[in-house]
């Protein structure tokens, strides 16, 4: 799982909520988390600000810490 997904879940946010917070389309958030799309240049910064995580850590693999939400 990506750190992006882990942090979103940890905060109890849906992909739609993250999309609203960042201005990134919900389908794009889903694709980023699934690893089927790469972020546009400004997306990493917007996601990092929204989740308060360093941008360079958002797309690294982390251990799955629970059920999917």
PDB file of N, CA, C, O and CB in Angstrom:
ATOM      1  N   UNK A   1       0.842  -1.162   0.000  1.00  0.00           N
ATOM      2  CA  UNK A   1       0.000   0.000   0.000  1.00  0.00           C
ATOM      3  C   UNK A   1       0.898   1.239   0.000  1.00  0.00           C
ATOM      4  O   UNK A   1       2.008   1.210   0.532  1.00  0.00           O
ATOM      5  CB  UNK A   1      -0.964  -0.010   1.216  1.00  0.00           C
ATOM      6  N   UNK A   2       0.415   2.309  -0.593  1.00  0.00           N
ATOM      7  CA  UNK A   2       1.173   3.556  -0.622  1.00  0.00           C
ATOM      8  C   UNK A   2       0.951   4.352   0.663  1.00  0.00           C
ATOM      9  O   UNK A   2      -0.098   4.251   1.299  1.00  0.00           O
ATOM     10  CB  UNK A   2       0.775   4.396  -1.847  1.00  0.00           C
ATOM     11  N   UNK A   3       1.939   5.130   1.026  1.00  0.00           N
ATOM     12  CA  UNK A   3       1.794   6.007   2.194  1.00  0.00           C
ATOM     13  C   UNK A   3       0.596   6.936   2.009  1.00  0.00           C
ATOM     14  O   UNK A   3      -0.086   7.258   2.981  1.00  0.00           O
ATOM     15  CB  UNK A   3       3.085   6.834   2.424  1.00  0.00           C
ATOM     16  N   UNK A   4       0.335   7.364   0.797  1.00  0.00           N
ATOM     17  CA  UNK A   4      -0.825   8.200   0.492  1.00  0.00           C
ATOM     18  C   UNK A   4      -2.105   7.543   1.014  1.00  0.00           C
ATOM     19  O   UNK A   4      -2.894   8.187   1.706  1.00  0.00           O
ATOM     20  CB  UNK A   4      -0.930   8.448  -1.032  1.00  0.00           C
ATOM     21  N   UNK A   5      -2.307   6.290   0.692  1.00  0.00           N
ATOM     22  CA  UNK A   5      -3.490   5.550   1.124  1.00  0.00           C
ATOM     23  C   UNK A   5      -3.499   5.402   2.633  1.00  0.00           C
ATOM     24  O   UNK A   5      -4.531   5.612   3.271  1.00  0.00           O
ATOM     25  CB  UNK A   5      -3.543   4.171   0.456  1.00  0.00           C
ATOM     26  N   UNK A   6      -2.373   5.045   3.205  1.00  0.00           N
ATOM     27  CA  UNK A   6      -2.262   4.856   4.646  1.00  0.00           C
ATOM     28  C   UNK A   6      -2.641   6.136   5.397  1.00  0.00           C
ATOM     29  O   UNK A   6      -3.408   6.089   6.359  1.00  0.00           O
ATOM     30  CB  UNK A   6      -0.835   4.423   5.017  1.00  0.00           C
ATOM     31  N   UNK A   7      -2.112   7.259   4.963  1.00  0.00           N
ATOM     32  CA  UNK A   7      -2.386   8.521   5.645  1.00  0.00           C
ATOM     33  C   UNK A   7      -3.840   8.950   5.463  1.00  0.00           C
ATOM     34  O   UNK A   7      -4.452   9.479   6.391  1.00  0.00           O
ATOM     35  CB  UNK A   7      -1.451   9.613   5.130  1.00  0.00           C
ATOM     36  N   UNK A   8      -4.383   8.730   4.294  1.00  0.00           N
ATOM     37  CA  UNK A   8      -5.795   9.067   4.070  1.00  0.00           C
ATOM     38  C   UNK A   8      -6.672   8.257   5.011  1.00  0.00           C
ATOM     39  O   UNK A   8      -7.558   8.806   5.666  1.00  0.00           O
ATOM     40  CB  UNK A   8      -6.202   8.807   2.595  1.00  0.00           C
ATOM     41  N   UNK A   9      -6.432   6.964   5.080  1.00  0.00           N
ATOM     42  CA  UNK A   9      -7.222   6.093   5.951  1.00  0.00           C
ATOM     43  C   UNK A   9      -7.040   6.449   7.421  1.00  0.00           C
ATOM     44  O   UNK A   9      -8.007   6.470   8.182  1.00  0.00           O
ATOM     45  CB  UNK A   9      -6.843   4.637   5.722  1.00  0.00           C
ATOM     46  N   UNK A  10      -5.807   6.729   7.819  1.00  0.00           N
ATOM     47  CA  UNK A  10      -5.508   7.077   9.208  1.00  0.00           C
ATOM     48  C   UNK A  10      -6.326   8.290   9.655  1.00  0.00           C
ATOM     49  O   UNK A  10      -6.723   8.390  10.816  1.00  0.00           O
ATOM     50  CB  UNK A  10      -4.006   7.359   9.377  1.00  0.00           C
ATOM     51  N   UNK A  11      -6.567   9.194   8.734  1.00  0.00           N
ATOM     52  CA  UNK A  11      -7.325  10.402   9.052  1.00  0.00           C
ATOM     53  C   UNK A  11      -8.841  10.211   8.873  1.00  0.00           C
ATOM     54  O   UNK A  11      -9.624  11.126   9.127  1.00  0.00           O
ATOM     55  CB  UNK A  11      -6.846  11.552   8.179  1.00  0.00           C
ATOM     56  N   UNK A  12      -9.237   9.017   8.433  1.00  0.00           N
ATOM     57  CA  UNK A  12     -10.647   8.741   8.248  1.00  0.00           C
ATOM     58  C   UNK A  12     -11.249   9.472   7.059  1.00  0.00           C
ATOM     59  O   UNK A  12     -12.443   9.774   7.046  1.00  0.00           O
ATOM     60  CB  UNK A  12     -11.393   9.103   9.482  1.00  0.00           C
ATOM     61  N   UNK A  13     -10.427   9.752   6.067  1.00  0.00           N
ATOM     62  CA  UNK A  13     -10.879  10.479   4.878  1.00  0.00           C
ATOM     63  C   UNK A  13     -11.204   9.524   3.737  1.00  0.00           C
ATOM     64  O   UNK A  13     -10.550   8.494   3.571  1.00  0.00           O
ATOM     65  CB  UNK A  13      -9.815  11.485   4.430  1.00  0.00           C
ATOM     66  N   UNK A  14     -12.203   9.868   2.965  1.00  0.00           N
ATOM     67  CA  UNK A  14     -12.489   9.138   1.736  1.00  0.00           C
ATOM     68  C   UNK A  14     -11.632   9.720   0.614  1.00  0.00           C
ATOM     69  O   UNK A  14     -11.048  10.796   0.745  1.00  0.00           O
ATOM     70  CB  UNK A  14     -14.011   9.210   1.378  1.00  0.00           C
ATOM     71  N   UNK A  15     -11.575   8.985  -0.481  1.00  0.00           N
ATOM     72  CA  UNK A  15     -10.879   9.518  -1.649  1.00  0.00           C
ATOM     73  C   UNK A  15     -11.571  10.789  -2.131  1.00  0.00           C
ATOM     74  O   UNK A  15     -10.906  11.725  -2.575  1.00  0.00           O
ATOM     75  CB  UNK A  15     -10.823   8.467  -2.783  1.00  0.00           C
ATOM     76  N   UNK A  16     -12.893  10.830  -2.047  1.00  0.00           N
ATOM     77  CA  UNK A  16     -13.639  12.020  -2.463  1.00  0.00           C
ATOM     78  C   UNK A  16     -13.283  13.222  -1.591  1.00  0.00           C
ATOM     79  O   UNK A  16     -13.169  14.340  -2.092  1.00  0.00           O
ATOM     80  CB  UNK A  16     -15.151  11.754  -2.402  1.00  0.00           C
ATOM     81  N   UNK A  17     -13.108  12.998  -0.297  1.00  0.00           N
ATOM     82  CA  UNK A  17     -12.742  14.095   0.603  1.00  0.00           C
ATOM     83  C   UNK A  17     -11.356  14.634   0.253  1.00  0.00           C
ATOM     84  O   UNK A  17     -11.152  15.848   0.221  1.00  0.00           O
ATOM     85  CB  UNK A  17     -12.777  13.626   2.076  1.00  0.00           C
ATOM     86  N   UNK A  18     -10.411  13.746  -0.009  1.00  0.00           N
ATOM     87  CA  UNK A  18      -9.066  14.178  -0.403  1.00  0.00           C
ATOM     88  C   UNK A  18      -9.137  14.929  -1.729  1.00  0.00           C
ATOM     89  O   UNK A  18      -8.438  15.923  -1.927  1.00  0.00           O
ATOM     90  CB  UNK A  18      -8.102  12.962  -0.517  1.00  0.00           C
ATOM     91  N   UNK A  19      -9.972  14.454  -2.620  1.00  0.00           N
ATOM     92  CA  UNK A  19     -10.147  15.139  -3.909  1.00  0.00           C
ATOM     93  C   UNK A  19     -10.647  16.565  -3.689  1.00  0.00           C
ATOM     94  O   UNK A  19     -10.145  17.503  -4.309  1.00  0.00           O
ATOM     95  CB  UNK A  19     -11.136  14.359  -4.815  1.00  0.00           C
ATOM     96  N   UNK A  20     -11.626  16.729  -2.814  1.00  0.00           N
ATOM     97  CA  UNK A  20     -12.144  18.076  -2.526  1.00  0.00           C
ATOM     98  C   UNK A  20     -11.075  18.965  -1.895  1.00  0.00           C
ATOM     99  O   UNK A  20     -10.988  20.154  -2.201  1.00  0.00           O
ATOM    100  CB  UNK A  20     -13.362  17.990  -1.596  1.00  0.00           C
ATOM    101  N   UNK A  21     -10.268  18.385  -1.018  1.00  0.00           N
ATOM    102  CA  UNK A  21      -9.223  19.140  -0.326  1.00  0.00           C
ATOM    103  C   UNK A  21      -8.114  19.600  -1.271  1.00  0.00           C
ATOM    104  O   UNK A  21      -7.472  20.623  -1.036  1.00  0.00           O
ATOM    105  CB  UNK A  21      -8.627  18.299   0.787  1.00  0.00           C
ATOM    106  N   UNK A  22      -7.897  18.837  -2.336  1.00  0.00           N
ATOM    107  CA  UNK A  22      -6.750  19.088  -3.211  1.00  0.00           C
ATOM    108  C   UNK A  22      -7.110  19.614  -4.597  1.00  0.00           C
ATOM    109  O   UNK A  22      -6.252  20.127  -5.314  1.00  0.00           O
ATOM    110  CB  UNK A  22      -5.969  17.837  -3.363  1.00  0.00           C
ATOM    111  N   UNK A  23      -8.376  19.485  -4.968  1.00  0.00           N
ATOM    112  CA  UNK A  23      -8.762  19.884  -6.322  1.00  0.00           C
ATOM    113  C   UNK A  23      -8.373  18.859  -7.374  1.00  0.00           C
ATOM    114  O   UNK A  23      -8.368  19.158  -8.568  1.00  0.00           O
ATOM    115  CB  UNK A  23      -8.139  21.209  -6.662  1.00  0.00           C
ATOM    116  N   UNK A  24      -8.048  17.653  -6.933  1.00  0.00           N
ATOM    117  CA  UNK A  24      -7.690  16.563  -7.840  1.00  0.00           C
ATOM    118  C   UNK A  24      -8.932  15.686  -8.002  1.00  0.00           C
ATOM    119  O   UNK A  24      -9.597  15.374  -7.014  1.00  0.00           O
ATOM    120  CB  UNK A  24      -6.454  15.727  -7.296  1.00  0.00           C
ATOM    121  N   UNK A  25      -9.246  15.292  -9.210  1.00  0.00           N
ATOM    122  CA  UNK A  25     -10.457  14.507  -9.474  1.00  0.00           C
ATOM    123  C   UNK A  25     -10.437  13.212  -8.646  1.00  0.00           C
ATOM    124  O   UNK A  25      -9.391  12.575  -8.521  1.00  0.00           O
ATOM    125  CB  UNK A  25     -10.578  14.180 -10.994  1.00  0.00           C
ATOM    126  N   UNK A  26     -11.593  12.822  -8.082  1.00  0.00           N
ATOM    127  CA  UNK A  26     -11.641  11.592  -7.280  1.00  0.00           C
ATOM    128  C   UNK A  26     -11.135  10.350  -8.019  1.00  0.00           C
ATOM    129  O   UNK A  26     -10.489   9.493  -7.416  1.00  0.00           O
ATOM    130  CB  UNK A  26     -13.051  11.348  -6.823  1.00  0.00           C
ATOM    131  N   UNK A  27     -11.421  10.250  -9.300  1.00  0.00           N
ATOM    132  CA  UNK A  27     -10.935   9.097 -10.068  1.00  0.00           C
ATOM    133  C   UNK A  27      -9.409   9.091 -10.128  1.00  0.00           C
ATOM    134  O   UNK A  27      -8.788   8.028 -10.126  1.00  0.00           O
ATOM    135  CB  UNK A  27     -11.522   9.111 -11.495  1.00  0.00           C
ATOM    136  N   UNK A  28      -8.810  10.270 -10.181  1.00  0.00           N
ATOM    137  CA  UNK A  28      -7.348  10.355 -10.209  1.00  0.00           C
ATOM    138  C   UNK A  28      -6.764   9.915  -8.868  1.00  0.00           C
ATOM    139  O   UNK A  28      -5.729   9.248  -8.836  1.00  0.00           O
ATOM    140  CB  UNK A  28      -6.892  11.793 -10.546  1.00  0.00           C
ATOM    141  N   UNK A  29      -7.415  10.279  -7.763  1.00  0.00           N
ATOM    142  CA  UNK A  29      -6.951   9.831  -6.446  1.00  0.00           C
ATOM    143  C   UNK A  29      -6.975   8.302  -6.402  1.00  0.00           C
ATOM    144  O   UNK A  29      -6.022   7.675  -5.940  1.00  0.00           O
ATOM    145  CB  UNK A  29      -7.835  10.434  -5.302  1.00  0.00           C
ATOM    146  N   UNK A  30      -8.054   7.714  -6.879  1.00  0.00           N
ATOM    147  CA  UNK A  30      -8.181   6.260  -6.919  1.00  0.00           C
ATOM    148  C   UNK A  30      -7.066   5.637  -7.754  1.00  0.00           C
ATOM    149  O   UNK A  30      -6.452   4.653  -7.340  1.00  0.00           O
ATOM    150  CB  UNK A  30      -9.550   5.858  -7.481  1.00  0.00           C
ATOM    151  N   UNK A  31      -6.807   6.202  -8.910  1.00  0.00           N
ATOM    152  CA  UNK A  31      -5.755   5.671  -9.791  1.00  0.00           C
ATOM    153  C   UNK A  31      -4.379   5.821  -9.167  1.00  0.00           C
ATOM    154  O   UNK A  31      -3.540   4.930  -9.303  1.00  0.00           O
ATOM    155  CB  UNK A  31      -5.785   6.378 -11.147  1.00  0.00           C
ATOM    156  N   UNK A  32      -4.133   6.940  -8.479  1.00  0.00           N
ATOM    157  CA  UNK A  32      -2.843   7.126  -7.811  1.00  0.00           C
ATOM    158  C   UNK A  32      -2.643   6.067  -6.737  1.00  0.00           C
ATOM    159  O   UNK A  32      -1.573   5.467  -6.628  1.00  0.00           O
ATOM    160  CB  UNK A  32      -2.748   8.532  -7.194  1.00  0.00           C
ATOM    161  N   UNK A  33      -3.692   5.845  -5.943  1.00  0.00           N
ATOM    162  CA  UNK A  33      -3.589   4.846  -4.868  1.00  0.00           C
ATOM    163  C   UNK A  33      -3.433   3.433  -5.423  1.00  0.00           C
ATOM    164  O   UNK A  33      -2.769   2.595  -4.813  1.00  0.00           O
ATOM    165  CB  UNK A  33      -4.824   4.912  -3.962  1.00  0.00           C
ATOM    166  N   UNK A  34      -4.031   3.170  -6.556  1.00  0.00           N
ATOM    167  CA  UNK A  34      -3.925   1.841  -7.171  1.00  0.00           C
ATOM    168  C   UNK A  34      -2.602   1.652  -7.911  1.00  0.00           C
ATOM    169  O   UNK A  34      -2.245   0.534  -8.285  1.00  0.00           O
ATOM    170  CB  UNK A  34      -5.086   1.617  -8.133  1.00  0.00           C
ATOM    171  N   UNK A  35      -1.888   2.739  -8.115  1.00  0.00           N
ATOM    172  CA  UNK A  35      -0.618   2.665  -8.834  1.00  0.00           C
ATOM    173  C   UNK A  35      -0.767   2.598 -10.337  1.00  0.00           C
ATOM    174  O   UNK A  35       0.180   2.244 -11.040  1.00  0.00           O
ATOM    175  CB  UNK A  35       0.147   1.485  -8.374  1.00  0.00           C
ATOM    176  N   UNK A  36      -1.961   2.940 -10.846  1.00  0.00           N
ATOM    177  CA  UNK A  36      -2.184   2.900 -12.291  1.00  0.00           C
ATOM    178  C   UNK A  36      -1.998   4.249 -12.954  1.00  0.00           C
ATOM    179  O   UNK A  36      -2.140   4.369 -14.171  1.00  0.00           O
ATOM    180  CB  UNK A  36      -3.562   2.390 -12.582  1.00  0.00           C
ATOM    181  N   UNK A  37      -1.677   5.279 -12.156  1.00  0.00           N
ATOM    182  CA  UNK A  37      -1.411   6.613 -12.699  1.00  0.00           C
ATOM    183  C   UNK A  37      -0.279   7.243 -11.891  1.00  0.00           C
ATOM    184  O   UNK A  37      -0.050   6.887 -10.735  1.00  0.00           O
ATOM    185  CB  UNK A  37      -2.700   7.513 -12.661  1.00  0.00           C
ATOM    186  N   UNK A  38       0.407   8.162 -12.505  1.00  0.00           N
ATOM    187  CA  UNK A  38       1.467   8.915 -11.846  1.00  0.00           C
ATOM    188  C   UNK A  38       0.974  10.335 -11.609  1.00  0.00           C
ATOM    189  O   UNK A  38       0.211  10.866 -12.417  1.00  0.00           O
ATOM    190  CB  UNK A  38       2.778   8.911 -12.694  1.00  0.00           C
ATOM    191  N   UNK A  39       1.401  10.962 -10.505  1.00  0.00           N
ATOM    192  CA  UNK A  39       0.907  12.300 -10.206  1.00  0.00           C
ATOM    193  C   UNK A  39       1.449  13.360 -11.155  1.00  0.00           C
ATOM    194  O   UNK A  39       2.602  13.305 -11.584  1.00  0.00           O
ATOM    195  CB  UNK A  39       1.260  12.666  -8.794  1.00  0.00           C
ATOM    196  N   UNK A  40       0.593  14.322 -11.473  1.00  0.00           N
ATOM    197  CA  UNK A  40       1.034  15.487 -12.234  1.00  0.00           C
ATOM    198  C   UNK A  40       1.979  16.273 -11.328  1.00  0.00           C
ATOM    199  O   UNK A  40       1.957  16.090 -10.111  1.00  0.00           O
ATOM    200  CB  UNK A  40      -0.190  16.375 -12.717  1.00  0.00           C
ATOM    201  N   UNK A  41       2.802  17.140 -11.902  1.00  0.00           N
ATOM    202  CA  UNK A  41       3.818  17.833 -11.093  1.00  0.00           C
ATOM    203  C   UNK A  41       3.296  18.520  -9.825  1.00  0.00           C
ATOM    204  O   UNK A  41       3.922  18.387  -8.773  1.00  0.00           O
ATOM    205  CB  UNK A  41       4.488  18.852 -11.937  1.00  0.00           C
ATOM    206  N   UNK A  42       2.202  19.230  -9.883  1.00  0.00           N
ATOM    207  CA  UNK A  42       1.720  19.941  -8.704  1.00  0.00           C
ATOM    208  C   UNK A  42       0.936  19.094  -7.715  1.00  0.00           C
ATOM    209  O   UNK A  42       0.673  19.538  -6.598  1.00  0.00           O
ATOM    210  CB  UNK A  42       0.879  21.063  -9.132  1.00  0.00           C
ATOM    211  N   UNK A  43       0.561  17.892  -8.105  1.00  0.00           N
ATOM    212  CA  UNK A  43      -0.285  17.058  -7.263  1.00  0.00           C
ATOM    213  C   UNK A  43       0.417  16.604  -5.991  1.00  0.00           C
ATOM    214  O   UNK A  43      -0.196  16.591  -4.923  1.00  0.00           O
ATOM    215  CB  UNK A  43      -0.749  15.858  -8.036  1.00  0.00           C
ATOM    216  N   UNK A  44       1.673  16.236  -6.083  1.00  0.00           N
ATOM    217  CA  UNK A  44       2.392  15.767  -4.900  1.00  0.00           C
ATOM    218  C   UNK A  44       2.366  16.834  -3.807  1.00  0.00           C
ATOM    219  O   UNK A  44       2.124  16.527  -2.640  1.00  0.00           O
ATOM    220  CB  UNK A  44       3.847  15.400  -5.258  1.00  0.00           C
ATOM    221  N   UNK A  45       2.615  18.075  -4.186  1.00  0.00           N
ATOM    222  CA  UNK A  45       2.626  19.163  -3.202  1.00  0.00           C
ATOM    223  C   UNK A  45       1.245  19.366  -2.592  1.00  0.00           C
ATOM    224  O   UNK A  45       1.129  19.561  -1.382  1.00  0.00           O
ATOM    225  CB  UNK A  45       3.108  20.466  -3.851  1.00  0.00           C
ATOM    226  N   UNK A  46       0.204  19.323  -3.407  1.00  0.00           N
ATOM    227  CA  UNK A  46      -1.159  19.509  -2.880  1.00  0.00           C
ATOM    228  C   UNK A  46      -1.547  18.371  -1.952  1.00  0.00           C
ATOM    229  O   UNK A  46      -2.141  18.603  -0.899  1.00  0.00           O
ATOM    230  CB  UNK A  46      -2.173  19.611  -4.029  1.00  0.00           C
ATOM    231  N   UNK A  47      -1.219  17.153  -2.330  1.00  0.00           N
ATOM    232  CA  UNK A  47      -1.522  15.997  -1.478  1.00  0.00           C
ATOM    233  C   UNK A  47      -0.723  16.058  -0.176  1.00  0.00           C
ATOM    234  O   UNK A  47      -1.251  15.755   0.893  1.00  0.00           O
ATOM    235  CB  UNK A  47      -1.219  14.681  -2.226  1.00  0.00           C
ATOM    236  N   UNK A  48       0.532  16.444  -0.267  1.00  0.00           N
ATOM    237  CA  UNK A  48       1.383  16.534   0.914  1.00  0.00           C
ATOM    238  C   UNK A  48       0.844  17.575   1.893  1.00  0.00           C
ATOM    239  O   UNK A  48       0.814  17.333   3.100  1.00  0.00           O
ATOM    240  CB  UNK A  48       2.823  16.878   0.511  1.00  0.00           C
ATOM    241  N   UNK A  49       0.423  18.722   1.386  1.00  0.00           N
ATOM    242  CA  UNK A  49      -0.151  19.753   2.261  1.00  0.00           C
ATOM    243  C   UNK A  49      -1.447  19.265   2.901  1.00  0.00           C
ATOM    244  O   UNK A  49      -1.664  19.468   4.096  1.00  0.00           O
ATOM    245  CB  UNK A  49      -0.410  21.048   1.471  1.00  0.00           C
ATOM    246  N   UNK A  50      -2.302  18.629   2.119  1.00  0.00           N
ATOM    247  CA  UNK A  50      -3.604  18.174   2.627  1.00  0.00           C
ATOM    248  C   UNK A  50      -3.446  17.119   3.719  1.00  0.00           C
ATOM    249  O   UNK A  50      -4.218  17.101   4.677  1.00  0.00           O
ATOM    250  CB  UNK A  50      -4.452  17.612   1.482  1.00  0.00           C
ATOM    251  N   UNK A  51      -2.455  16.243   3.583  1.00  0.00           N
ATOM    252  CA  UNK A  51      -2.271  15.141   4.524  1.00  0.00           C
ATOM    253  C   UNK A  51      -1.147  15.389   5.528  1.00  0.00           C
ATOM    254  O   UNK A  51      -0.894  14.567   6.409  1.00  0.00           O
ATOM    255  CB  UNK A  51      -1.993  13.872   3.767  1.00  0.00           C
ATOM    256  N   UNK A  52      -0.474  16.536   5.384  1.00  0.00           N
ATOM    257  CA  UNK A  52       0.630  16.908   6.278  1.00  0.00           C
ATOM    258  C   UNK A  52       1.702  15.822   6.326  1.00  0.00           C
ATOM    259  O   UNK A  52       2.121  15.376   7.394  1.00  0.00           O
ATOM    260  CB  UNK A  52       0.102  17.178   7.691  1.00  0.00           C
ATOM    261  N   UNK A  53       2.127  15.415   5.140  1.00  0.00           N
ATOM    262  CA  UNK A  53       3.157  14.384   4.972  1.00  0.00           C
ATOM    263  C   UNK A  53       4.161  14.915   3.949  1.00  0.00           C
ATOM    264  O   UNK A  53       3.754  15.540   2.969  1.00  0.00           O
ATOM    265  CB  UNK A  53       2.532  12.996   4.507  1.00  0.00           C
ATOM    266  N   UNK A  54       5.455  14.686   4.148  1.00  0.00           N
ATOM    267  CA  UNK A  54       6.424  15.109   3.144  1.00  0.00           C
ATOM    268  C   UNK A  54       6.108  14.517   1.764  1.00  0.00           C
ATOM    269  O   UNK A  54       5.824  13.325   1.644  1.00  0.00           O
ATOM    270  CB  UNK A  54       7.832  14.704   3.576  1.00  0.00           C
ATOM    271  N   UNK A  55       6.158  15.348   0.741  1.00  0.00           N
ATOM    272  CA  UNK A  55       5.789  14.928  -0.614  1.00  0.00           C
ATOM    273  C   UNK A  55       6.603  13.730  -1.089  1.00  0.00           C
ATOM    274  O   UNK A  55       6.080  12.871  -1.798  1.00  0.00           O
ATOM    275  CB  UNK A  55       5.969  16.082  -1.583  1.00  0.00           C
ATOM    276  N   UNK A  56       7.866  13.664  -0.710  1.00  0.00           N
ATOM    277  CA  UNK A  56       8.710  12.559  -1.184  1.00  0.00           C
ATOM    278  C   UNK A  56       8.365  11.225  -0.524  1.00  0.00           C
ATOM    279  O   UNK A  56       8.886  10.189  -0.937  1.00  0.00           O
ATOM    280  CB  UNK A  56      10.169  12.882  -0.931  1.00  0.00           C
ATOM    281  N   UNK A  57       7.493  11.226   0.496  1.00  0.00           N
ATOM    282  CA  UNK A  57       7.097   9.986   1.153  1.00  0.00           C
ATOM    283  C   UNK A  57       5.738   9.459   0.697  1.00  0.00           C
ATOM    284  O   UNK A  57       5.402   8.310   0.983  1.00  0.00           O
ATOM    285  CB  UNK A  57       7.075  10.191   2.633  1.00  0.00           C
ATOM    286  N   UNK A  58       4.955  10.269  -0.003  1.00  0.00           N
ATOM    287  CA  UNK A  58       3.586   9.895  -0.357  1.00  0.00           C
ATOM    288  C   UNK A  58       3.481   8.642  -1.213  1.00  0.00           C
ATOM    289  O   UNK A  58       2.529   7.876  -1.073  1.00  0.00           O
ATOM    290  CB  UNK A  58       2.937  11.022  -1.071  1.00  0.00           C
ATOM    291  N   UNK A  59       4.438   8.428  -2.089  1.00  0.00           N
ATOM    292  CA  UNK A  59       4.316   7.342  -3.058  1.00  0.00           C
ATOM    293  C   UNK A  59       5.278   6.195  -2.789  1.00  0.00           C
ATOM    294  O   UNK A  59       5.633   5.444  -3.697  1.00  0.00           O
ATOM    295  CB  UNK A  59       4.545   7.869  -4.444  1.00  0.00           C
ATOM    296  N   UNK A  60       5.697   6.065  -1.531  1.00  0.00           N
ATOM    297  CA  UNK A  60       6.507   4.894  -1.167  1.00  0.00           C
ATOM    298  C   UNK A  60       5.587   3.836  -0.587  1.00  0.00           C
ATOM    299  O   UNK A  60       4.536   4.148  -0.026  1.00  0.00           O
ATOM    300  CB  UNK A  60       7.636   5.271  -0.146  1.00  0.00           C
ATOM    301  N   UNK A  61       5.987   2.601  -0.726  1.00  0.00           N
ATOM    302  CA  UNK A  61       5.208   1.474  -0.211  1.00  0.00           C
ATOM    303  C   UNK A  61       5.379   1.378   1.300  1.00  0.00           C
ATOM    304  O   UNK A  61       6.479   1.547   1.827  1.00  0.00           O
ATOM    305  CB  UNK A  61       5.636   0.149  -0.891  1.00  0.00           C
ATOM    306  N   UNK A  62       4.270   1.102   1.989  1.00  0.00           N
ATOM    307  CA  UNK A  62       4.275   0.892   3.431  1.00  0.00           C
ATOM    308  C   UNK A  62       3.457  -0.358   3.746  1.00  0.00           C
ATOM    309  O   UNK A  62       2.732  -0.863   2.890  1.00  0.00           O
ATOM    310  CB  UNK A  62       3.708   2.137   4.183  1.00  0.00           C
ATOM    311  N   UNK A  63       3.575  -0.846   4.960  1.00  0.00           N
ATOM    312  CA  UNK A  63       2.803  -2.023   5.368  1.00  0.00           C
ATOM    313  C   UNK A  63       1.337  -1.668   5.487  1.00  0.00           C
ATOM    314  O   UNK A  63       0.991  -0.579   5.945  1.00  0.00           O
ATOM    315  CB  UNK A  63       3.322  -2.589   6.700  1.00  0.00           C
ATOM    316  N   UNK A  64       0.481  -2.578   5.081  1.00  0.00           N
ATOM    317  CA  UNK A  64      -0.956  -2.403   5.219  1.00  0.00           C
ATOM    318  C   UNK A  64      -1.294  -2.491   6.695  1.00  0.00           C
ATOM    319  O   UNK A  64      -0.927  -3.460   7.359  1.00  0.00           O
ATOM    320  CB  UNK A  64      -1.748  -3.465   4.391  1.00  0.00           C
ATOM    321  N   UNK A  65      -1.997  -1.479   7.221  1.00  0.00           N
ATOM    322  CA  UNK A  65      -2.257  -1.441   8.651  1.00  0.00           C
ATOM    323  C   UNK A  65      -3.709  -1.662   9.027  1.00  0.00           C
ATOM    324  O   UNK A  65      -4.146  -1.224  10.091  1.00  0.00           O
ATOM    325  CB  UNK A  65      -1.812  -0.147   9.194  1.00  0.00           C
ATOM    326  N   UNK A  66      -4.459  -2.335   8.170  1.00  0.00           N
ATOM    327  CA  UNK A  66      -5.835  -2.624   8.541  1.00  0.00           C
ATOM    328  C   UNK A  66      -6.736  -2.791   7.340  1.00  0.00           C
ATOM    329  O   UNK A  66      -6.270  -2.782   6.201  1.00  0.00           O
ATOM    330  CB  UNK A  66      -6.367  -1.539   9.418  1.00  0.00           C
ATOM    331  N   UNK A  67      -8.035  -2.944   7.588  1.00  0.00           N
ATOM    332  CA  UNK A  67      -8.980  -3.153   6.492  1.00  0.00           C
ATOM    333  C   UNK A  67      -9.147  -1.921   5.620  1.00  0.00           C
ATOM    334  O   UNK A  67      -8.988  -0.794   6.090  1.00  0.00           O
ATOM    335  CB  UNK A  67     -10.320  -3.565   7.040  1.00  0.00           C
ATOM    336  N   UNK A  68      -9.462  -2.130   4.372  1.00  0.00           N
ATOM    337  CA  UNK A  68      -9.672  -1.033   3.425  1.00  0.00           C
ATOM    338  C   UNK A  68     -10.942  -0.284   3.781  1.00  0.00           C
ATOM    339  O   UNK A  68     -11.928  -0.863   4.237  1.00  0.00           O
ATOM    340  CB  UNK A  68      -9.745  -1.558   1.973  1.00  0.00           C
ATOM    341  N   UNK A  69     -10.885   1.061   3.554  1.00  0.00           N
ATOM    342  CA  UNK A  69     -12.079   1.886   3.768  1.00  0.00           C
ATOM    343  C   UNK A  69     -12.339   2.719   2.542  1.00  0.00           C
ATOM    344  O   UNK A  69     -13.299   3.488   2.510  1.00  0.00           O
ATOM    345  CB  UNK A  69     -11.923   2.790   5.006  1.00  0.00           C
TER     346      UNK A  69
END
